[in-house]
Amino acid sequence: METPCTRICQIEPGTGWCIGCGRTLQEIAGWSRFSNGERRQIMASLPDRLAQMKPAGKSPEPAHS
């Protein structure tokens, strides 16, 4: 089963969306019970959700090795 999980599981208080994948707690909890169509519909909305959570004009910090 396809999942958008990035293993960065933290809910952003302002939106109620996970900062890693963009899903709500209800979507995360019910993921395995949703139909393929429901999962596709949710996944289609995630890029916009994640973009809304990023501060305007800021790009993500580069990873340090």
All heavy atoms as TSV, in Angstrom:
chain	resi	resn	atom	element	x	y	z
A	1	MET	N	N	0.843	-1.169	0.000
A	1	MET	CA	C	0.000	0.000	0.000
A	1	MET	C	C	0.895	1.240	0.000
A	1	MET	O	O	1.825	1.354	0.798
A	1	MET	CB	C	-0.883	-0.021	1.253
A	1	MET	CG	C	-1.610	1.247	1.503
A	1	MET	SD	S	-2.527	1.336	3.076
A	1	MET	CE	C	-2.879	-0.328	3.488
A	2	GLU	N	N	0.618	2.151	-0.890
A	2	GLU	CA	C	1.380	3.392	-0.976
A	2	GLU	C	C	1.037	4.306	0.203
A	2	GLU	O	O	-0.115	4.382	0.621
A	2	GLU	CB	C	1.055	4.096	-2.287
A	2	GLU	CG	C	1.906	5.302	-2.549
A	2	GLU	CD	C	1.622	5.925	-3.900
A	2	GLU	OE1	O	0.695	5.489	-4.593
A	2	GLU	OE2	O	2.340	6.880	-4.230
A	3	THR	N	N	2.041	4.973	0.724
A	3	THR	CA	C	1.833	5.900	1.834
A	3	THR	C	C	2.736	7.112	1.648
A	3	THR	O	O	3.863	6.973	1.164
A	3	THR	CB	C	2.112	5.236	3.199
A	3	THR	OG1	O	1.946	6.214	4.221
A	3	THR	CG2	C	3.488	4.640	3.277
A	4	PRO	N	N	2.282	8.290	2.038
A	4	PRO	CA	C	3.121	9.483	1.935
A	4	PRO	C	C	4.012	9.698	3.164
A	4	PRO	O	O	4.722	10.694	3.239
A	4	PRO	CB	C	2.087	10.609	1.819
A	4	PRO	CG	C	0.928	10.114	2.618
A	4	PRO	CD	C	0.897	8.615	2.372
A	5	CYS	N	N	3.988	8.783	4.102
A	5	CYS	CA	C	4.727	8.946	5.352
A	5	CYS	C	C	6.220	9.145	5.083
A	5	CYS	O	O	6.823	8.420	4.298
A	5	CYS	CB	C	4.542	7.725	6.253
A	5	CYS	SG	S	5.359	7.918	7.851
A	6	THR	N	N	6.792	10.147	5.746
A	6	THR	CA	C	8.221	10.438	5.628
A	6	THR	C	C	8.952	10.159	6.938
A	6	THR	O	O	10.131	10.472	7.064
A	6	THR	CB	C	8.449	11.917	5.249
A	6	THR	OG1	O	7.906	12.738	6.285
A	6	THR	CG2	C	7.814	12.250	3.908
A	7	ARG	N	N	8.233	9.636	7.918
A	7	ARG	CA	C	8.762	9.341	9.258
A	7	ARG	C	C	9.198	10.600	10.001
A	7	ARG	O	O	10.054	10.562	10.856
A	7	ARG	CB	C	9.883	8.310	9.194
A	7	ARG	CG	C	9.391	6.967	8.679
A	7	ARG	CD	C	10.512	5.958	8.705
A	7	ARG	NE	N	10.082	4.727	8.095
A	7	ARG	CZ	C	9.799	3.620	8.778
A	7	ARG	NH1	N	9.899	3.592	10.080
A	7	ARG	NH2	N	9.412	2.538	8.148
A	8	ILE	N	N	8.619	11.718	9.605
A	8	ILE	CA	C	8.759	12.977	10.338
A	8	ILE	C	C	7.357	13.268	10.847
A	8	ILE	O	O	6.569	13.932	10.197
A	8	ILE	CB	C	9.260	14.121	9.440
A	8	ILE	CG1	C	10.605	13.772	8.835
A	8	ILE	CG2	C	9.329	15.433	10.229
A	8	ILE	CD1	C	11.082	14.759	7.795
A	9	CYS	N	N	7.028	12.694	11.981
A	9	CYS	CA	C	5.645	12.719	12.471
A	9	CYS	C	C	5.476	13.766	13.563
A	9	CYS	O	O	5.780	13.511	14.725
A	9	CYS	CB	C	5.259	11.336	12.990
A	9	CYS	SG	S	5.482	10.044	11.767
A	10	GLN	N	N	5.037	14.938	13.137
A	10	GLN	CA	C	4.794	16.026	14.076
A	10	GLN	C	C	3.655	16.872	13.519
A	10	GLN	O	O	3.711	17.305	12.364
A	10	GLN	CB	C	6.053	16.874	14.237
A	10	GLN	CG	C	5.906	17.971	15.259
A	10	GLN	CD	C	7.201	18.740	15.438
A	10	GLN	OE1	O	8.262	18.348	14.961
A	10	GLN	NE2	N	7.115	19.865	16.122
A	11	ILE	N	N	2.632	17.096	14.326
A	11	ILE	CA	C	1.472	17.857	13.881
A	11	ILE	C	C	1.730	19.346	14.072
A	11	ILE	O	O	2.113	19.787	15.153
A	11	ILE	CB	C	0.193	17.418	14.628
A	11	ILE	CG1	C	-0.083	15.931	14.380
A	11	ILE	CG2	C	-1.005	18.280	14.229
A	11	ILE	CD1	C	-0.292	15.540	12.932
A	12	GLU	N	N	1.519	20.111	13.016
A	12	GLU	CA	C	1.672	21.559	13.056
A	12	GLU	C	C	0.399	22.122	13.670
A	12	GLU	O	O	-0.698	21.889	13.151
A	12	GLU	CB	C	1.886	22.077	11.625
A	12	GLU	CG	C	2.504	23.448	11.536
A	12	GLU	CD	C	1.482	24.561	11.650
A	12	GLU	OE1	O	0.351	24.393	11.203
A	12	GLU	OE2	O	1.831	25.598	12.199
A	13	PRO	N	N	0.496	22.818	14.811
A	13	PRO	CA	C	-0.705	23.249	15.538
A	13	PRO	C	C	-1.640	24.166	14.748
A	13	PRO	O	O	-2.851	24.078	14.893
A	13	PRO	CB	C	-0.166	23.971	16.768
A	13	PRO	CG	C	1.275	23.690	16.844
A	13	PRO	CD	C	1.721	23.205	15.512
A	14	GLY	N	N	-1.095	25.027	13.916
A	14	GLY	CA	C	-1.933	25.975	13.189
A	14	GLY	C	C	-2.853	25.328	12.167
A	14	GLY	O	O	-3.962	25.806	11.928
A	15	THR	N	N	-2.392	24.247	11.554
A	15	THR	CA	C	-3.171	23.599	10.489
A	15	THR	C	C	-3.753	22.257	10.905
A	15	THR	O	O	-4.725	21.813	10.322
A	15	THR	CB	C	-2.292	23.363	9.249
A	15	THR	OG1	O	-1.218	22.485	9.617
A	15	THR	CG2	C	-1.746	24.655	8.687
A	16	GLY	N	N	-3.091	21.576	11.852
A	16	GLY	CA	C	-3.495	20.221	12.206
A	16	GLY	C	C	-2.947	19.184	11.244
A	16	GLY	O	O	-3.363	18.037	11.259
A	17	TRP	N	N	-1.979	19.589	10.416
A	17	TRP	CA	C	-1.370	18.689	9.435
A	17	TRP	C	C	0.006	18.255	9.913
A	17	TRP	O	O	0.730	19.016	10.556
A	17	TRP	CB	C	-1.217	19.378	8.084
A	17	TRP	CG	C	-2.488	19.841	7.457
A	17	TRP	CD1	C	-3.726	19.286	7.576
A	17	TRP	CD2	C	-2.655	20.980	6.614
A	17	TRP	NE1	N	-4.639	19.998	6.845
A	17	TRP	CE2	C	-4.020	21.040	6.246
A	17	TRP	CE3	C	-1.793	21.949	6.125
A	17	TRP	CZ2	C	-4.528	22.034	5.411
A	17	TRP	CZ3	C	-2.301	22.933	5.294
A	17	TRP	CH2	C	-3.648	22.966	4.943
A	18	CYS	N	N	0.382	17.043	9.558
A	18	CYS	CA	C	1.721	16.535	9.859
A	18	CYS	C	C	2.739	17.319	9.035
A	18	CYS	O	O	2.545	17.505	7.824
A	18	CYS	CB	C	1.795	15.046	9.524
A	18	CYS	SG	S	3.459	14.351	9.694
A	19	ILE	N	N	3.838	17.764	9.678
A	19	ILE	CA	C	4.833	18.530	8.939
A	19	ILE	C	C	5.640	17.650	7.981
A	19	ILE	O	O	6.282	18.155	7.076
A	19	ILE	CB	C	5.786	19.305	9.869
A	19	ILE	CG1	C	6.635	18.368	10.710
A	19	ILE	CG2	C	5.012	20.295	10.730
A	19	ILE	CD1	C	7.775	19.058	11.444
A	20	GLY	N	N	5.600	16.342	8.161
A	20	GLY	CA	C	6.320	15.433	7.274
A	20	GLY	C	C	5.542	15.058	6.031
A	20	GLY	O	O	6.062	15.106	4.917
A	21	CYS	N	N	4.264	14.707	6.212
A	21	CYS	CA	C	3.486	14.214	5.070
A	21	CYS	C	C	2.289	15.088	4.709
A	21	CYS	O	O	1.747	14.962	3.612
A	21	CYS	CB	C	3.015	12.780	5.321
A	21	CYS	SG	S	1.770	12.621	6.624
A	22	GLY	N	N	1.836	15.929	5.625
A	22	GLY	CA	C	0.708	16.804	5.330
A	22	GLY	C	C	-0.653	16.261	5.704
A	22	GLY	O	O	-1.656	16.945	5.550
A	23	ARG	N	N	-0.699	15.025	6.226
A	23	ARG	CA	C	-1.990	14.446	6.590
A	23	ARG	C	C	-2.438	14.887	7.975
A	23	ARG	O	O	-1.628	15.274	8.804
A	23	ARG	CB	C	-1.919	12.912	6.563
A	23	ARG	CG	C	-1.698	12.342	5.186
A	23	ARG	CD	C	-1.601	10.823	5.221
A	23	ARG	NE	N	-0.404	10.393	5.939
A	23	ARG	CZ	C	-0.136	9.135	6.249
A	23	ARG	NH1	N	-0.988	8.166	5.949
A	23	ARG	NH2	N	0.981	8.830	6.883
A	24	THR	N	N	-3.740	14.778	8.227
A	24	THR	CA	C	-4.292	15.020	9.555
A	24	THR	C	C	-4.129	13.753	10.390
A	24	THR	O	O	-3.871	12.664	9.849
A	24	THR	CB	C	-5.790	15.363	9.497
A	24	THR	OG1	O	-6.501	14.208	9.018
A	24	THR	CG2	C	-6.072	16.559	8.600
A	25	LEU	N	N	-4.310	13.875	11.705
A	25	LEU	CA	C	-4.258	12.685	12.560
A	25	LEU	C	C	-5.310	11.662	12.149
A	25	LEU	O	O	-5.046	10.454	12.158
A	25	LEU	CB	C	-4.464	13.080	14.025
A	25	LEU	CG	C	-3.278	13.733	14.716
A	25	LEU	CD1	C	-3.664	14.184	16.124
A	25	LEU	CD2	C	-2.100	12.776	14.779
A	26	GLN	N	N	-6.493	12.125	11.767
A	26	GLN	CA	C	-7.558	11.214	11.343
A	26	GLN	C	C	-7.173	10.479	10.052
A	26	GLN	O	O	-7.449	9.285	9.899
A	26	GLN	CB	C	-8.880	11.975	11.144
A	26	GLN	CG	C	-9.468	12.518	12.429
A	26	GLN	CD	C	-8.798	13.817	12.894
A	26	GLN	OE1	O	-8.084	14.489	12.156
A	26	GLN	NE2	N	-9.017	14.170	14.154
A	27	GLU	N	N	-6.528	11.186	9.136
A	27	GLU	CA	C	-6.095	10.553	7.887
A	27	GLU	C	C	-4.987	9.545	8.147
A	27	GLU	O	O	-4.970	8.459	7.544
A	27	GLU	CB	C	-5.627	11.619	6.889
A	27	GLU	CG	C	-6.769	12.460	6.360
A	27	GLU	CD	C	-6.331	13.713	5.634
A	27	GLU	OE1	O	-5.165	14.144	5.776
A	27	GLU	OE2	O	-7.175	14.288	4.921
A	28	ILE	N	N	-4.071	9.875	9.036
A	28	ILE	CA	C	-2.990	8.947	9.369
A	28	ILE	C	C	-3.565	7.691	10.024
A	28	ILE	O	O	-3.223	6.565	9.641
A	28	ILE	CB	C	-1.960	9.634	10.292
A	28	ILE	CG1	C	-1.231	10.745	9.538
A	28	ILE	CG2	C	-0.971	8.614	10.865
A	28	ILE	CD1	C	-0.426	11.683	10.421
A	29	ALA	N	N	-4.447	7.877	11.000
A	29	ALA	CA	C	-5.017	6.744	11.735
A	29	ALA	C	C	-5.871	5.852	10.848
A	29	ALA	O	O	-5.882	4.629	11.009
A	29	ALA	CB	C	-5.842	7.246	12.914
A	30	GLY	N	N	-6.585	6.420	9.898
A	30	GLY	CA	C	-7.486	5.641	9.059
A	30	GLY	C	C	-6.900	5.181	7.743
A	30	GLY	O	O	-7.583	4.542	6.946
A	31	TRP	N	N	-5.626	5.482	7.505
A	31	TRP	CA	C	-5.004	5.240	6.196
A	31	TRP	C	C	-5.223	3.814	5.694
A	31	TRP	O	O	-5.582	3.605	4.539
A	31	TRP	CB	C	-3.512	5.561	6.260
A	31	TRP	CG	C	-2.881	5.686	4.909
A	31	TRP	CD1	C	-2.015	4.812	4.321
A	31	TRP	CD2	C	-3.080	6.748	3.975
A	31	TRP	NE1	N	-1.649	5.264	3.088
A	31	TRP	CE2	C	-2.297	6.459	2.852
A	31	TRP	CE3	C	-3.846	7.906	3.979
A	31	TRP	CZ2	C	-2.264	7.294	1.743
A	31	TRP	CZ3	C	-3.806	8.736	2.879
A	31	TRP	CH2	C	-3.028	8.429	1.772
A	32	SER	N	N	-5.024	2.828	6.525
A	32	SER	CA	C	-5.140	1.428	6.072
A	32	SER	C	C	-6.585	1.025	5.795
A	32	SER	O	O	-6.829	0.052	5.087
A	32	SER	CB	C	-4.506	0.476	7.085
A	32	SER	OG	O	-5.210	0.537	8.313
A	33	ARG	N	N	-7.540	1.775	6.327
A	33	ARG	CA	C	-8.953	1.448	6.098
A	33	ARG	C	C	-9.553	2.184	4.904
A	33	ARG	O	O	-10.625	1.830	4.439
A	33	ARG	CB	C	-9.778	1.778	7.351
A	33	ARG	CG	C	-9.447	0.900	8.538
A	33	ARG	CD	C	-10.390	1.146	9.712
A	33	ARG	NE	N	-10.473	2.544	10.123
A	33	ARG	CZ	C	-9.658	3.138	10.981
A	33	ARG	NH1	N	-8.673	2.458	11.525
A	33	ARG	NH2	N	-9.828	4.402	11.312
A	34	PHE	N	N	-8.865	3.224	4.413
A	34	PHE	CA	C	-9.390	3.983	3.283
A	34	PHE	C	C	-9.288	3.173	1.996
A	34	PHE	O	O	-8.392	2.341	1.838
A	34	PHE	CB	C	-8.615	5.294	3.094
A	34	PHE	CG	C	-8.784	6.285	4.208
A	34	PHE	CD1	C	-7.741	7.125	4.552
A	34	PHE	CD2	C	-9.957	6.402	4.919
A	34	PHE	CE1	C	-7.873	8.060	5.573
A	34	PHE	CE2	C	-10.105	7.324	5.943
A	34	PHE	CZ	C	-9.056	8.154	6.264
A	35	SER	N	N	-10.180	3.463	1.080
A	35	SER	CA	C	-10.109	2.826	-0.240
A	35	SER	C	C	-8.949	3.446	-1.024
A	35	SER	O	O	-8.430	4.508	-0.657
A	35	SER	CB	C	-11.414	3.060	-1.011
A	35	SER	OG	O	-11.536	4.431	-1.369
A	36	ASN	N	N	-8.549	2.793	-2.105
A	36	ASN	CA	C	-7.484	3.341	-2.944
A	36	ASN	C	C	-7.855	4.728	-3.445
A	36	ASN	O	O	-7.019	5.624	-3.498
A	36	ASN	CB	C	-7.190	2.418	-4.120
A	36	ASN	CG	C	-6.470	1.158	-3.702
A	36	ASN	OD1	O	-5.794	1.135	-2.673
A	36	ASN	ND2	N	-6.608	0.103	-4.486
A	37	GLY	N	N	-9.117	4.918	-3.802
A	37	GLY	CA	C	-9.581	6.212	-4.292
A	37	GLY	C	C	-9.492	7.289	-3.228
A	37	GLY	O	O	-9.096	8.422	-3.516
A	38	GLU	N	N	-9.859	6.940	-1.998
A	38	GLU	CA	C	-9.760	7.909	-0.898
A	38	GLU	C	C	-8.301	8.287	-0.636
A	38	GLU	O	O	-7.985	9.462	-0.440
A	38	GLU	CB	C	-10.386	7.336	0.374
A	38	GLU	CG	C	-11.903	7.230	0.308
A	38	GLU	CD	C	-12.486	6.424	1.452
A	38	GLU	OE1	O	-11.939	5.349	1.796
A	38	GLU	OE2	O	-13.501	6.890	2.002
A	39	ARG	N	N	-7.420	7.290	-0.660
A	39	ARG	CA	C	-5.997	7.568	-0.444
A	39	ARG	C	C	-5.443	8.446	-1.567
A	39	ARG	O	O	-4.690	9.396	-1.303
A	39	ARG	CB	C	-5.200	6.269	-0.322
A	39	ARG	CG	C	-5.418	5.575	1.009
A	39	ARG	CD	C	-4.407	4.476	1.253
A	39	ARG	NE	N	-4.547	3.356	0.360
A	39	ARG	CZ	C	-5.310	2.281	0.596
A	39	ARG	NH1	N	-5.979	2.181	1.729
A	39	ARG	NH2	N	-5.382	1.308	-0.279
A	40	ARG	N	N	-5.816	8.166	-2.809
A	40	ARG	CA	C	-5.356	8.994	-3.932
A	40	ARG	C	C	-5.839	10.436	-3.796
A	40	ARG	O	O	-5.102	11.380	-4.070
A	40	ARG	CB	C	-5.818	8.413	-5.269
A	40	ARG	CG	C	-4.944	7.278	-5.776
A	40	ARG	CD	C	-5.250	6.938	-7.223
A	40	ARG	NE	N	-6.622	6.489	-7.404
A	40	ARG	CZ	C	-7.035	5.230	-7.300
A	40	ARG	NH1	N	-6.180	4.271	-7.029
A	40	ARG	NH2	N	-8.298	4.924	-7.472
A	41	GLN	N	N	-7.087	10.600	-3.372
A	41	GLN	CA	C	-7.655	11.938	-3.203
A	41	GLN	C	C	-6.882	12.715	-2.126
A	41	GLN	O	O	-6.550	13.888	-2.316
A	41	GLN	CB	C	-9.130	11.831	-2.834
A	41	GLN	CG	C	-9.829	13.163	-2.737
A	41	GLN	CD	C	-11.315	12.999	-2.444
A	41	GLN	OE1	O	-11.797	11.894	-2.174
A	41	GLN	NE2	N	-12.041	14.092	-2.497
A	42	ILE	N	N	-6.593	12.060	-1.018
A	42	ILE	CA	C	-5.830	12.710	0.050
A	42	ILE	C	C	-4.428	13.043	-0.447
A	42	ILE	O	O	-3.929	14.159	-0.266
A	42	ILE	CB	C	-5.766	11.813	1.310
A	42	ILE	CG1	C	-7.165	11.680	1.929
A	42	ILE	CG2	C	-4.758	12.366	2.318
A	42	ILE	CD1	C	-7.287	10.573	2.957
A	43	MET	N	N	-3.771	12.086	-1.102
A	43	MET	CA	C	-2.408	12.303	-1.582
A	43	MET	C	C	-2.337	13.457	-2.574
A	43	MET	O	O	-1.349	14.202	-2.596
A	43	MET	CB	C	-1.836	11.019	-2.176
A	43	MET	CG	C	-1.504	10.006	-1.090
A	43	MET	SD	S	-0.762	8.498	-1.674
A	43	MET	CE	C	0.880	9.061	-2.081
A	44	ALA	N	N	-3.386	13.651	-3.354
A	44	ALA	CA	C	-3.405	14.752	-4.319
A	44	ALA	C	C	-3.425	16.109	-3.617
A	44	ALA	O	O	-2.942	17.106	-4.169
A	44	ALA	CB	C	-4.612	14.617	-5.244
A	45	SER	N	N	-3.950	16.169	-2.395
A	45	SER	CA	C	-4.034	17.432	-1.671
A	45	SER	C	C	-2.771	17.743	-0.864
A	45	SER	O	O	-2.575	18.878	-0.417
A	45	SER	CB	C	-5.244	17.425	-0.729
A	45	SER	OG	O	-5.048	16.509	0.326
A	46	LEU	N	N	-1.909	16.769	-0.671
A	46	LEU	CA	C	-0.762	16.943	0.219
A	46	LEU	C	C	0.263	17.970	-0.259
A	46	LEU	O	O	0.756	18.755	0.568
A	46	LEU	CB	C	-0.089	15.593	0.492
A	46	LEU	CG	C	-0.997	14.560	1.181
A	46	LEU	CD1	C	-0.222	13.267	1.419
A	46	LEU	CD2	C	-1.593	15.096	2.469
A	47	PRO	N	N	0.632	18.028	-1.540
A	47	PRO	CA	C	1.613	19.052	-1.944
A	47	PRO	C	C	1.160	20.473	-1.608
A	47	PRO	O	O	1.970	21.285	-1.134
A	47	PRO	CB	C	1.744	18.845	-3.452
A	47	PRO	CG	C	1.409	17.398	-3.660
A	47	PRO	CD	C	0.307	17.125	-2.652
A	48	ASP	N	N	-0.113	20.779	-1.801
A	48	ASP	CA	C	-0.614	22.119	-1.470
A	48	ASP	C	C	-0.570	22.358	0.037
A	48	ASP	O	O	-0.221	23.446	0.490
A	48	ASP	CB	C	-2.041	22.312	-1.978
A	48	ASP	CG	C	-2.101	22.494	-3.481
A	48	ASP	OD1	O	-1.091	22.912	-4.081
A	48	ASP	OD2	O	-3.168	22.232	-4.056
A	49	ARG	N	N	-0.938	21.356	0.814
A	49	ARG	CA	C	-0.903	21.500	2.276
A	49	ARG	C	C	0.522	21.778	2.745
A	49	ARG	O	O	0.761	22.673	3.551
A	49	ARG	CB	C	-1.410	20.234	2.967
A	49	ARG	CG	C	-2.884	19.971	2.797
A	49	ARG	CD	C	-3.249	18.718	3.553
A	49	ARG	NE	N	-4.613	18.290	3.301
A	49	ARG	CZ	C	-5.171	17.224	3.866
A	49	ARG	NH1	N	-4.474	16.476	4.720
A	49	ARG	NH2	N	-6.410	16.895	3.594
A	50	LEU	N	N	1.463	20.979	2.258
A	50	LEU	CA	C	2.852	21.147	2.673
A	50	LEU	C	C	3.383	22.513	2.259
A	50	LEU	O	O	4.109	23.157	3.023
A	50	LEU	CB	C	3.717	20.023	2.098
A	50	LEU	CG	C	3.456	18.641	2.698
A	50	LEU	CD1	C	4.154	17.563	1.874
A	50	LEU	CD2	C	3.889	18.571	4.149
A	51	ALA	N	N	3.016	22.983	1.079
A	51	ALA	CA	C	3.454	24.301	0.617
A	51	ALA	C	C	2.894	25.408	1.502
A	51	ALA	O	O	3.576	26.400	1.767
A	51	ALA	CB	C	3.041	24.506	-0.834
A	52	GLN	N	N	1.678	25.241	1.977
A	52	GLN	CA	C	1.057	26.247	2.841
A	52	GLN	C	C	1.756	26.331	4.198
A	52	GLN	O	O	1.728	27.376	4.840
A	52	GLN	CB	C	-0.417	25.927	3.056
A	52	GLN	CG	C	-1.271	26.162	1.831
A	52	GLN	CD	C	-2.712	25.776	2.085
A	52	GLN	OE1	O	-3.264	26.091	3.129
A	52	GLN	NE2	N	-3.318	25.077	1.142
A	53	MET	N	N	2.371	25.243	4.631
A	53	MET	CA	C	3.040	25.240	5.933
A	53	MET	C	C	4.438	25.852	5.886
A	53	MET	O	O	4.960	26.264	6.901
A	53	MET	CB	C	3.147	23.811	6.481
A	53	MET	CG	C	1.832	23.283	6.997
A	53	MET	SD	S	2.042	21.753	7.915
A	53	MET	CE	C	2.415	20.596	6.598
A	54	LYS	N	N	5.071	25.921	4.709
A	54	LYS	CA	C	6.412	26.470	4.599
A	54	LYS	C	C	6.344	27.993	4.721
A	54	LYS	O	O	5.490	28.624	4.125
A	54	LYS	CB	C	7.033	26.094	3.257
A	54	LYS	CG	C	7.338	24.625	3.131
A	54	LYS	CD	C	8.194	24.401	1.919
A	54	LYS	CE	C	8.405	22.987	1.507
A	54	LYS	NZ	N	8.439	21.947	2.395
A	55	PRO	N	N	7.247	28.590	5.488
A	55	PRO	CA	C	7.266	30.049	5.597
A	55	PRO	C	C	7.474	30.682	4.219
A	55	PRO	O	O	8.303	30.199	3.441
A	55	PRO	CB	C	8.446	30.347	6.513
A	55	PRO	CG	C	8.729	29.077	7.221
A	55	PRO	CD	C	8.267	27.963	6.309
A	56	ALA	N	N	6.747	31.725	3.917
A	56	ALA	CA	C	6.841	32.399	2.621
A	56	ALA	C	C	8.262	32.904	2.383
A	56	ALA	O	O	8.860	33.522	3.252
A	56	ALA	CB	C	5.857	33.546	2.559
A	57	GLY	N	N	8.784	32.616	1.208
A	57	GLY	CA	C	10.091	33.122	0.825
A	57	GLY	C	C	11.272	32.383	1.420
A	57	GLY	O	O	12.393	32.766	1.202
A	58	LYS	N	N	11.022	31.346	2.190
A	58	LYS	CA	C	12.134	30.605	2.796
A	58	LYS	C	C	12.209	29.229	2.176
A	58	LYS	O	O	11.203	28.576	1.987
A	58	LYS	CB	C	11.921	30.471	4.304
A	58	LYS	CG	C	12.035	31.783	5.043
A	58	LYS	CD	C	12.101	31.539	6.515
A	58	LYS	CE	C	13.547	31.548	6.901
A	58	LYS	NZ	N	13.785	31.344	8.315
A	59	SER	N	N	13.393	28.811	1.891
A	59	SER	CA	C	13.595	27.452	1.409
A	59	SER	C	C	14.074	26.607	2.574
A	59	SER	O	O	14.618	27.138	3.549
A	59	SER	CB	C	14.589	27.417	0.245
A	59	SER	OG	O	15.774	28.054	0.623
A	60	PRO	N	N	13.889	25.295	2.485
A	60	PRO	CA	C	14.311	24.434	3.595
A	60	PRO	C	C	15.815	24.559	3.844
A	60	PRO	O	O	16.584	24.793	2.936
A	60	PRO	CB	C	13.957	23.026	3.122
A	60	PRO	CG	C	13.077	23.187	1.941
A	60	PRO	CD	C	13.300	24.572	1.407
A	61	GLU	N	N	16.190	24.411	5.108
A	61	GLU	CA	C	17.603	24.436	5.466
A	61	GLU	C	C	18.314	23.217	4.872
A	61	GLU	O	O	17.759	22.126	4.895
A	61	GLU	CB	C	17.758	24.409	6.993
A	61	GLU	CG	C	17.241	25.660	7.674
A	61	GLU	CD	C	18.098	26.877	7.366
A	61	GLU	OE1	O	19.328	26.744	7.300
A	61	GLU	OE2	O	17.512	27.955	7.180
A	62	PRO	N	N	19.514	23.399	4.342
A	62	PRO	CA	C	20.241	22.232	3.814
A	62	PRO	C	C	20.660	21.316	4.948
A	62	PRO	O	O	20.943	21.784	6.056
A	62	PRO	CB	C	21.455	22.857	3.124
A	62	PRO	CG	C	21.592	24.213	3.708
A	62	PRO	CD	C	20.221	24.636	4.183
A	63	ALA	N	N	20.699	20.033	4.664
A	63	ALA	CA	C	21.123	19.052	5.660
A	63	ALA	C	C	22.645	19.155	5.827
A	63	ALA	O	O	23.375	19.353	4.869
A	63	ALA	CB	C	20.736	17.659	5.216
A	64	HIS	N	N	23.080	19.062	7.046
A	64	HIS	CA	C	24.524	19.096	7.338
A	64	HIS	C	C	25.023	17.682	7.511
A	64	HIS	O	O	24.379	16.861	8.130
A	64	HIS	CB	C	24.793	19.891	8.606
A	64	HIS	CG	C	24.400	21.323	8.494
A	64	HIS	ND1	N	25.144	22.241	7.780
A	64	HIS	CD2	C	23.328	22.007	8.948
A	64	HIS	CE1	C	24.548	23.419	7.844
A	64	HIS	NE2	N	23.430	23.308	8.536
A	65	SER	N	N	26.187	17.386	6.947
A	65	SER	CA	C	26.738	16.027	7.094
A	65	SER	C	C	27.863	15.980	8.072
A	65	SER	O	O	28.394	16.909	8.521
A	65	SER	CB	C	27.184	15.462	5.763
A	65	SER	OG	O	27.792	16.413	4.961
